[in-house]
């Protein structure tokens, strides 16, 4: 999952895909040269919506070799880590706000052989996760309030990305910075200029007439 910082990685979110035909969804992702597949797991408690669980991911795993970027938007994610690791997750990202013993949760993700990520919602400042940064592989900044696709990017969150870039440089760390929410061809230049390594796009990708071309436009290629 390494990024040499020379380019930005794309992680289209299947939240906006047609769940009735995931074989076709995988084909769309691969034809578009997507780098990762972002999978939003929601429990109806931490966020308002319920999406899917580990079996859905396990059923998709044989269909592609693309990296599964699993985002657990659930209460007490530590209870479910083994299931998602066995299902085929490559990256498991949990929310700072969802777990009391977050250090232990991140350590367990790594013990299970997955890359670990930490995510924060728009109301949570970077300062609250700064002590965790030496232990994570990915930081996911939510640039909308999580739960629904198609929302407008909250631009104040771009300052968090700039802050993370500064911390990463100062501490000589190598975590990737991802953003999720409101990324499209209109907001892409600001988002990329802030210093992201990975962007999540849902409706902008699956709603495009040519998803592959849309990814190129967002990346500025």
Buried (B, 14 or more C-beta within 10 A) or exposed (E): BEBEEEEBBBBBBBBBBEEEEBEEBBEBBBEBEBBBBBBBBBBEEBBEBEBBBBEBBBEBBEBBEBBBBBBBBBBBBBEBBEBBBBBBBBBBBBBBBBBEEBEEBBEBBBEBEBBBBBBBBBEBEBEEBEEBBEBBBBBBBBBBBBBBBBBEBBEEBBEBBBBBBEBBEEEEBEBBBBBBBBBBBEBBEEBBEBBBBBBBBBBBBBBBEEBBEBBBBBBEE
